[in-house]
Amino acid sequence: MRTIRRSSFVTVTAAIGLALLLAPPAVANSSGSSGGGGGSSCDKYAIGSKEWTECMAQAREDLEDVYALGYWKAKTGDYSGAIELLRAEGDQKDPRVLTMLGYATRHLGRVDEAMGYYQKALAANPEMTSTRQYLGEAFLQAEQPDKAKLQLGEIAKRCGTACKDYQDLSAAIATYASAHGA
């Protein structure tokens, strides 16, 4: 049993790492890498120096690690742990962090609060189809299927009808419609 768990952990860790490598940076100027003046630990170095560059790279890597761990916690059902971590250490301007805060909050039943996180994430990056998928699911939880369908349309504009986010929200809308006799 221990071997299976370790293997699963390694697989999840590798998948998250690969996703982070393939994903473009969500925010070019995150709070952990403000470039000086923002109170970051790198401010002690001259901007552009070798030390500053190395410090900034480590700060960005640390933020990526926090996001990856928060994502993993949320996706494995540790919603409270994800919220605690992402609020304490996550970049509150990163739309991915905001999306996962919304995801975890919604799964704890706080749909209105989650919608606020999703709206902030979309204000920062309106192209994030995963955020739109989760927002659509929140609208279904709030019994607002027409708004969920609007998000489905926005996803279709951005990645078509064959992408995973479109397929997942489309299935959720169909399930909702079947359960509500629509």
Buried (B, 14 or more C-beta within 10 A) or exposed (E): EEEEEEEEEEEBEEEBEEEBEEEEBBBEEBBBBBEBEEEBEBBEBEEEEEEBEEBBEBBBEBBBEBBBBBBBBBBEEBBBBBBBBBEEBBBEBBBBBBBBBBBBBBBEEBBEBBBBBBBBBBEBBEEBBBBBBBBBBBBBBBEBBEBBBBBBEBBBEBBEEEBEBBEBBBEBBEEBEEEEEE
